[in-house]
Amino acid sequence: MVRSAELLPLSLYIHFPWCIQKCPYCDFNSHAVKNPIPEQAYVDALLADLQADLALLGTSRLIQSMFMGGGTPSLFSPEALFRLLAGVRQSVPLAEQCEITLEANPGTFESAKFSEFRALGINRLSIGIQSFQDRHLRTLGRVHSAAEAKAAVEIAVKAGFDNFNLDLMFGLPDQSESEALNDVETAISLAPTHISFYQLTLEPNTYFYKFPPKLPEDDVIFAAQKCCQQRLAEHGYQQYEVSAYAKPGKQSLHNRNYWQFGDYVGIGAGAHGKISQTLPNKIMRTVKPRSPEQYLSQPSRSQCEPIDVAQLPLEFLMNQLRLKAGFSLDHYAAATGLTADSLEPNLSDCLEQGLLCRDGLVYTCTEKGWDFLDVVLEKFID
């Protein structure tokens, strides 16, 4: 049965590909700034890109959340972001309570602009701290110090940001359990509404992958993770996703839409998007040119391919099962246009093996399934 996608939630992701310098662990599409950033040309390209993707939607749908990521979006001037946001609002309707997030580094140059960013209607910051210890920041290639990280949070609060995320990493080279816990406790003391707490991994096409640092033993990393998770829970940060912890009512609406297999328009160099036209046979993946130079010359030239219907069960579950809340069969049908039969017999196998549990029509990972999520997902590979 073919279903309309008009009722699916819709988000907007905007990618900014420039950083002060490339971090050795980063596999995102980011490039060290060598010349002045072509702000005006890039904003023009983003708005042209947006118009092209809106045409794919085929109908007017509210943007529920917007996320400006990178790279380092906070390198852009408030004037450039004002023109960008004004152009977005002229092109597509935003929900009344639209969550608008800006990724920012805690360096002095960026944090000085926080008040102006808040005045633009940006209502959420995601600040890339990674660690509150200078020696680990140096190893990670970060350009800020621990003192600047703490100061940036104070500046954000004074600027009027009452909803912000702090990024933290664990499993760092030569990091002890007590150091990881100290980072988490320092973050908690700054009272963010959300903490992203994730393990350092050595991704292909990074400096660390080519020249791997010596990481702690797996049992040390696991012990640090469990200790930190307990401390986060004690202070009211609820784990709702593999690496996301939030105060009640402060989950990231934008990231949650990704994990619930919602739609999102992705604009900017190297940005990815997912746009459902009809379900299940016209759920489209979009990809933009990675090179900033190529993107600036051809911003609306994107690759657009439908997701094979046979791949939809895996595509849905690899996102949805990252959430502690799991998924319902009703939501599966609404998001994919498929019936519950398309998940069988693998769904029943997971129940029998204790990887998943069921409460009515809702399926969630057991502790075993959570620890071996890759095993669960492998069962649904077509």
BELGITA-V415192 format. One record per residue. N is the residue number from 1. RES is the residue in three letters. SS is DSSP state (H for helix, E for strand, C for the rest). OMEGA is omega as a letter, one per 30 degrees, with the letter a starting at -180 (* if undefined). Layout:
n:N res:RES ss:SS omega:OMEGA
n:N res:RES ss:SS omega:OMEGA
This chain:
n:1 res:MET ss:C omega:l
n:2 res:VAL ss:C omega:a
n:3 res:ARG ss:E omega:l
n:4 res:SER ss:E omega:l
n:5 res:ALA ss:C omega:a
n:6 res:GLU ss:C omega:a
n:7 res:LEU ss:C omega:l
n:8 res:LEU ss:C omega:l
n:9 res:PRO ss:C omega:a
n:10 res:LEU ss:E omega:l
n:11 res:SER ss:E omega:l
n:12 res:LEU ss:E omega:l
n:13 res:TYR ss:E omega:a
n:14 res:ILE ss:E omega:a
n:15 res:HIS ss:E omega:l
n:16 res:PHE ss:E omega:a
n:17 res:PRO ss:C omega:a
n:18 res:TRP ss:E omega:l
n:19 res:CYS ss:E omega:l
n:20 res:ILE ss:C omega:l
n:21 res:GLN ss:C omega:a
n:22 res:LYS ss:C omega:l
n:23 res:CYS ss:C omega:a
n:24 res:PRO ss:C omega:a
n:25 res:TYR ss:C omega:a
n:26 res:CYS ss:C omega:l
n:27 res:ASP ss:C omega:l
n:28 res:PHE ss:C omega:l
n:29 res:ASN ss:C omega:a
n:30 res:SER ss:C omega:a
n:31 res:HIS ss:E omega:l
n:32 res:ALA ss:E omega:l
n:33 res:VAL ss:C omega:l
n:34 res:LYS ss:C omega:l
n:35 res:ASN ss:C omega:l
n:36 res:PRO ss:C omega:l
n:37 res:ILE ss:C omega:l
n:38 res:PRO ss:C omega:a
n:39 res:GLU ss:H omega:a
n:40 res:GLN ss:H omega:l
n:41 res:ALA ss:H omega:a
n:42 res:TYR ss:H omega:l
n:43 res:VAL ss:H omega:l
n:44 res:ASP ss:H omega:a
n:45 res:ALA ss:H omega:l
n:46 res:LEU ss:H omega:a
n:47 res:LEU ss:H omega:l
n:48 res:ALA ss:H omega:l
n:49 res:ASP ss:H omega:l
n:50 res:LEU ss:H omega:a
n:51 res:GLN ss:H omega:a
n:52 res:ALA ss:H omega:a
n:53 res:ASP ss:H omega:l
n:54 res:LEU ss:H omega:l
n:55 res:ALA ss:H omega:l
n:56 res:LEU ss:H omega:a
n:57 res:LEU ss:H omega:l
n:58 res:GLY ss:C omega:l
n:59 res:THR ss:C omega:a
n:60 res:SER ss:C omega:l
n:61 res:ARG ss:C omega:a
n:62 res:LEU ss:C omega:l
n:63 res:ILE ss:E omega:a
n:64 res:GLN ss:E omega:a
n:65 res:SER ss:E omega:l
n:66 res:MET ss:E omega:a
n:67 res:PHE ss:E omega:l
n:68 res:MET ss:E omega:a
n:69 res:GLY ss:E omega:a
n:70 res:GLY ss:E omega:g
n:71 res:GLY ss:C omega:a
n:72 res:THR ss:C omega:a
n:73 res:PRO ss:H omega:a
n:74 res:SER ss:H omega:l
n:75 res:LEU ss:H omega:l
n:76 res:PHE ss:C omega:a
n:77 res:SER ss:C omega:l
n:78 res:PRO ss:H omega:l
n:79 res:GLU ss:H omega:l
n:80 res:ALA ss:H omega:l
n:81 res:LEU ss:H omega:l
n:82 res:PHE ss:H omega:a
n:83 res:ARG ss:H omega:l
n:84 res:LEU ss:H omega:a
n:85 res:LEU ss:H omega:l
n:86 res:ALA ss:H omega:l
n:87 res:GLY ss:H omega:l
n:88 res:VAL ss:H omega:a
n:89 res:ARG ss:H omega:l
n:90 res:GLN ss:H omega:a
n:91 res:SER ss:H omega:a
n:92 res:VAL ss:C omega:a
n:93 res:PRO ss:C omega:l
n:94 res:LEU ss:E omega:l
n:95 res:ALA ss:E omega:a
n:96 res:GLU ss:E omega:l
n:97 res:GLN ss:E omega:a
n:98 res:CYS ss:E omega:l
n:99 res:GLU ss:E omega:a
n:100 res:ILE ss:E omega:a
n:101 res:THR ss:E omega:l
n:102 res:LEU ss:E omega:l
n:103 res:GLU ss:E omega:a
n:104 res:ALA ss:E omega:l
n:105 res:ASN ss:C omega:a
n:106 res:PRO ss:C omega:l
n:107 res:GLY ss:C omega:a
n:108 res:THR ss:H omega:a
n:109 res:PHE ss:H omega:a
n:110 res:GLU ss:H omega:a
n:111 res:SER ss:H omega:l
n:112 res:ALA ss:C omega:a
n:113 res:LYS ss:C omega:a
n:114 res:PHE ss:H omega:a
n:115 res:SER ss:H omega:l
n:116 res:GLU ss:H omega:l
n:117 res:PHE ss:H omega:l
n:118 res:ARG ss:H omega:a
n:119 res:ALA ss:H omega:l
n:120 res:LEU ss:C omega:a
n:121 res:GLY ss:C omega:l
n:122 res:ILE ss:C omega:a
n:123 res:ASN ss:C omega:l
n:124 res:ARG ss:E omega:l
n:125 res:LEU ss:E omega:l
n:126 res:SER ss:E omega:a
n:127 res:ILE ss:E omega:a
n:128 res:GLY ss:E omega:a
n:129 res:ILE ss:E omega:a
n:130 res:GLN ss:E omega:l
n:131 res:SER ss:C omega:l
n:132 res:PHE ss:C omega:a
n:133 res:GLN ss:C omega:a
n:134 res:ASP ss:H omega:a
n:135 res:ARG ss:H omega:l
n:136 res:HIS ss:H omega:l
n:137 res:LEU ss:H omega:l
n:138 res:ARG ss:H omega:l
n:139 res:THR ss:H omega:a
n:140 res:LEU ss:C omega:l
n:141 res:GLY ss:C omega:a
n:142 res:ARG ss:C omega:a
n:143 res:VAL ss:C omega:l
n:144 res:HIS ss:C omega:l
n:145 res:SER ss:C omega:l
n:146 res:ALA ss:H omega:l
n:147 res:ALA ss:H omega:l
n:148 res:GLU ss:H omega:l
n:149 res:ALA ss:H omega:l
n:150 res:LYS ss:H omega:l
n:151 res:ALA ss:H omega:a
n:152 res:ALA ss:H omega:l
n:153 res:VAL ss:H omega:l
n:154 res:GLU ss:H omega:l
n:155 res:ILE ss:H omega:l
n:156 res:ALA ss:H omega:l
n:157 res:VAL ss:H omega:l
n:158 res:LYS ss:H omega:l
n:159 res:ALA ss:C omega:l
n:160 res:GLY ss:C omega:l
n:161 res:PHE ss:C omega:l
n:162 res:ASP ss:C omega:l
n:163 res:ASN ss:C omega:a
n:164 res:PHE ss:E omega:l
n:165 res:ASN ss:E omega:l
n:166 res:LEU ss:E omega:l
n:167 res:ASP ss:E omega:l
n:168 res:LEU ss:E omega:l
n:169 res:MET ss:E omega:l
n:170 res:PHE ss:E omega:a
n:171 res:GLY ss:C omega:a
n:172 res:LEU ss:C omega:l
n:173 res:PRO ss:C omega:l
n:174 res:ASP ss:C omega:l
n:175 res:GLN ss:C omega:l
n:176 res:SER ss:C omega:l
n:177 res:GLU ss:H omega:a
n:178 res:SER ss:H omega:l
n:179 res:GLU ss:H omega:l
n:180 res:ALA ss:H omega:l
n:181 res:LEU ss:H omega:l
n:182 res:ASN ss:H omega:l
n:183 res:ASP ss:H omega:a
n:184 res:VAL ss:H omega:a
n:185 res:GLU ss:H omega:l
n:186 res:THR ss:H omega:l
n:187 res:ALA ss:H omega:l
n:188 res:ILE ss:H omega:a
n:189 res:SER ss:H omega:l
n:190 res:LEU ss:C omega:l
n:191 res:ALA ss:C omega:l
n:192 res:PRO ss:C omega:l
n:193 res:THR ss:C omega:a
n:194 res:HIS ss:E omega:l
n:195 res:ILE ss:E omega:l
n:196 res:SER ss:E omega:a
n:197 res:PHE ss:E omega:a
n:198 res:TYR ss:E omega:a
n:199 res:GLN ss:E omega:l
n:200 res:LEU ss:C omega:l
n:201 res:THR ss:C omega:a
n:202 res:LEU ss:C omega:a
n:203 res:GLU ss:C omega:l
n:204 res:PRO ss:C omega:l
n:205 res:ASN ss:C omega:l
n:206 res:THR ss:C omega:l
n:207 res:TYR ss:H omega:a
n:208 res:PHE ss:H omega:l
n:209 res:TYR ss:H omega:a
n:210 res:LYS ss:H omega:l
n:211 res:PHE ss:C omega:a
n:212 res:PRO ss:C omega:l
n:213 res:PRO ss:C omega:l
n:214 res:LYS ss:C omega:a
n:215 res:LEU ss:C omega:l
n:216 res:PRO ss:C omega:l
n:217 res:GLU ss:C omega:a
n:218 res:ASP ss:H omega:a
n:219 res:ASP ss:H omega:l
n:220 res:VAL ss:H omega:l
n:221 res:ILE ss:H omega:a
n:222 res:PHE ss:H omega:l
n:223 res:ALA ss:H omega:l
n:224 res:ALA ss:H omega:l
n:225 res:GLN ss:H omega:a
n:226 res:LYS ss:H omega:l
n:227 res:CYS ss:H omega:a
n:228 res:CYS ss:H omega:l
n:229 res:GLN ss:H omega:l
n:230 res:GLN ss:H omega:a
n:231 res:ARG ss:H omega:l
n:232 res:LEU ss:H omega:a
n:233 res:ALA ss:H omega:a
n:234 res:GLU ss:H omega:a
n:235 res:HIS ss:C omega:l
n:236 res:GLY ss:C omega:l
n:237 res:TYR ss:C omega:a
n:238 res:GLN ss:E omega:l
n:239 res:GLN ss:E omega:l
n:240 res:TYR ss:E omega:l
n:241 res:GLU ss:E omega:a
n:242 res:VAL ss:C omega:a
n:243 res:SER ss:C omega:a
n:244 res:ALA ss:E omega:a
n:245 res:TYR ss:E omega:a
n:246 res:ALA ss:E omega:l
n:247 res:LYS ss:C omega:a
n:248 res:PRO ss:C omega:l
n:249 res:GLY ss:C omega:a
n:250 res:LYS ss:C omega:l
n:251 res:GLN ss:C omega:l
n:252 res:SER ss:C omega:l
n:253 res:LEU ss:H omega:a
n:254 res:HIS ss:H omega:a
n:255 res:ASN ss:H omega:l
n:256 res:ARG ss:H omega:l
n:257 res:ASN ss:H omega:l
n:258 res:TYR ss:H omega:a
n:259 res:TRP ss:H omega:l
n:260 res:GLN ss:C omega:l
n:261 res:PHE ss:C omega:l
n:262 res:GLY ss:C omega:l
n:263 res:ASP ss:E omega:l
n:264 res:TYR ss:E omega:l
n:265 res:VAL ss:E omega:l
n:266 res:GLY ss:E omega:a
n:267 res:ILE ss:E omega:a
n:268 res:GLY ss:C omega:a
n:269 res:ALA ss:C omega:l
n:270 res:GLY ss:C omega:a
n:271 res:ALA ss:C omega:l
n:272 res:HIS ss:E omega:l
n:273 res:GLY ss:E omega:l
n:274 res:LYS ss:E omega:a
n:275 res:ILE ss:E omega:l
n:276 res:SER ss:E omega:l
n:277 res:GLN ss:E omega:l
n:278 res:THR ss:E omega:a
n:279 res:LEU ss:E omega:g
n:280 res:PRO ss:C omega:a
n:281 res:ASN ss:C omega:l
n:282 res:LYS ss:E omega:l
n:283 res:ILE ss:E omega:a
n:284 res:MET ss:E omega:l
n:285 res:ARG ss:E omega:l
n:286 res:THR ss:E omega:l
n:287 res:VAL ss:E omega:a
n:288 res:LYS ss:E omega:l
n:289 res:PRO ss:C omega:a
n:290 res:ARG ss:C omega:a
n:291 res:SER ss:C omega:l
n:292 res:PRO ss:H omega:a
n:293 res:GLU ss:H omega:l
n:294 res:GLN ss:H omega:l
n:295 res:TYR ss:H omega:a
n:296 res:LEU ss:H omega:a
n:297 res:SER ss:H omega:a
n:298 res:GLN ss:C omega:a
n:299 res:PRO ss:C omega:a
n:300 res:SER ss:C omega:l
n:301 res:ARG ss:C omega:a
n:302 res:SER ss:E omega:l
n:303 res:GLN ss:E omega:a
n:304 res:CYS ss:E omega:a
n:305 res:GLU ss:E omega:l
n:306 res:PRO ss:E omega:l
n:307 res:ILE ss:C omega:l
n:308 res:ASP ss:C omega:a
n:309 res:VAL ss:H omega:a
n:310 res:ALA ss:H omega:a
n:311 res:GLN ss:H omega:a
n:312 res:LEU ss:H omega:l
n:313 res:PRO ss:H omega:l
n:314 res:LEU ss:H omega:a
n:315 res:GLU ss:H omega:l
n:316 res:PHE ss:H omega:a
n:317 res:LEU ss:H omega:a
n:318 res:MET ss:H omega:l
n:319 res:ASN ss:H omega:a
n:320 res:GLN ss:H omega:a
n:321 res:LEU ss:C omega:l
n:322 res:ARG ss:C omega:a
n:323 res:LEU ss:E omega:l
n:324 res:LYS ss:C omega:a
n:325 res:ALA ss:C omega:l
n:326 res:GLY ss:C omega:a
n:327 res:PHE ss:E omega:l
n:328 res:SER ss:E omega:l
n:329 res:LEU ss:H omega:l
n:330 res:ASP ss:H omega:l
n:331 res:HIS ss:H omega:l
n:332 res:TYR ss:H omega:l
n:333 res:ALA ss:H omega:a
n:334 res:ALA ss:H omega:a
n:335 res:ALA ss:H omega:a
n:336 res:THR ss:H omega:a
n:337 res:GLY ss:C omega:a
n:338 res:LEU ss:C omega:l
n:339 res:THR ss:C omega:a
n:340 res:ALA ss:H omega:l
n:341 res:ASP ss:H omega:a
n:342 res:SER ss:H omega:l
n:343 res:LEU ss:H omega:a
n:344 res:GLU ss:C omega:g
n:345 res:PRO ss:C omega:a
n:346 res:ASN ss:H omega:l
n:347 res:LEU ss:H omega:l
n:348 res:SER ss:H omega:l
n:349 res:ASP ss:H omega:a
n:350 res:CYS ss:H omega:l
n:351 res:LEU ss:H omega:a
n:352 res:GLU ss:H omega:a
n:353 res:GLN ss:C omega:l
n:354 res:GLY ss:C omega:l
n:355 res:LEU ss:C omega:l
n:356 res:LEU ss:E omega:l
n:357 res:CYS ss:E omega:a
n:358 res:ARG ss:E omega:l
n:359 res:ASP ss:E omega:a
n:360 res:GLY ss:C omega:l
n:361 res:LEU ss:C omega:a
n:362 res:VAL ss:E omega:l
n:363 res:TYR ss:E omega:l
n:364 res:THR ss:E omega:l
n:365 res:CYS ss:E omega:l
n:366 res:THR ss:C omega:l
n:367 res:GLU ss:H omega:l
n:368 res:LYS ss:H omega:l
n:369 res:GLY ss:H omega:l
n:370 res:TRP ss:H omega:a
n:371 res:ASP ss:H omega:a
n:372 res:PHE ss:C omega:a
n:373 res:LEU ss:H omega:l
n:374 res:ASP ss:H omega:l
n:375 res:VAL ss:H omega:l
n:376 res:VAL ss:H omega:a
n:377 res:LEU ss:H omega:l
n:378 res:GLU ss:H omega:a
n:379 res:LYS ss:C omega:a
n:380 res:PHE ss:C omega:l
n:381 res:ILE ss:C omega:a
n:382 res:ASP ss:C omega:*
